[in-house]
Amino acid sequence: MQKTRNNLKIFILFALLTTISGCRATSEMSAPDKNATNENLRIVKNESDSADKNSNVALPTNNNSSTDNDNPNVAHSDIKQKDEVSNGDNVVTFNSFGKVKTGMTVAQASQALGTKLTGEPDAGIDCYYVNPKQGFKGVRFMITKGTIARIEIESKEYATDKGAKIGDTEAKIKSLYKGVQVYPQKYDEKKNDMEVHSDDKQYLIIFETDGKRVTGFRAGKAEEVGYVEGCS
């Protein structure tokens, strides 16, 4: 009888241990893994941060190209290039400077040049000079009888249609133009005037030199270009 009771106690104790062990295992299986959760949170956070840092990649591009005003450097570059093209277009021929031609009125020449020509004749004098109000430094026009008769160039920025410009040697002028006549200047025999006439003799270009290189030149109607003192 005593043996039976002992066996029963052992059975009950074994059953209790089994039940407790099962509950503990169930509890451990159902409990969340804190380390795994924290690791998952870190992965999600890193992915979010990475997405924020690269958000520009996902943004759609604007199909509209930027304007010159949006980029000052480009605008400055474009302006400079336009000035160079303008200088290249405004070459000097026997009877013109760019779109300005001899025989034009001051109003017509202003419109052709794109800027007002300023200057007024003295009382009783038909010959006077006008200058561009903006730009074209080193360029002026002689007016006689109400129209442009002569173009004077005092800037290295401009050249003739043959490529002659201030700073060129006398030898280069002779190579560019046929039939060049060289005369000592009236008030300084060490300096020269190199004259080139148009085929019809109506127009003339005179290159003024220091005896070696061009220091300035003038073109237009032969008579007015020949005035040594200009309008004086």
Stockholm file with secondary structure:
# STOCKHOLM 1.0

chainA/1-232         MQKTRNNLKIFILFALLTTISGCRATSEMSAPDKNATNENLRIVKNESDSADKNSNVALPTNNNSSTDNDNPNVAHSDIKQKDEVSNGDNVVTFNSFGKVKTGMTVAQASQALGTKLTGEPDAGIDCYYVNPKQGFKGVRFMITKGTIARIEIESKEYATDKGAKIGDTEAKIKSLYKGVQVYPQKYDEKKNDMEVHSDDKQYLIIFETDGKRVTGFRAGKAEEVGYVEGCS
#=GR chainA/1-232 SS CHHHHHHHHHHHHHHHHHHHHHHHHHHHHHSCCHHHHHHHHHHHHHHHHHHHHTHHHHSCCCCSCCCGGGCHHHHHHHHHHHHHHHHHHCCEETTEETTEETTCCHHHHHHHHTSCEECCCCTTCCCEEEEESSSCTTEEEEEETTEEEEEEECCTTCBBTTCCBTTCBHHHHHHHSTTCEEEECSSCTTSEEEEEECTTSSEEEEEEESSSBEEEEEEEEHHHHTCTTTTC
#=GC SS_cons         CHHHHHHHHHHHHHHHHHHHHHHHHHHHHHSCCHHHHHHHHHHHHHHHHHHHHTHHHHSCCCCSCCCGGGCHHHHHHHHHHHHHHHHHHCCEETTEETTEETTCCHHHHHHHHTSCEECCCCTTCCCEEEEESSSCTTEEEEEETTEEEEEEECCTTCBBTTCCBTTCBHHHHHHHSTTCEEEECSSCTTSEEEEEECTTSSEEEEEEESSSBEEEEEEEEHHHHTCTTTTC
//
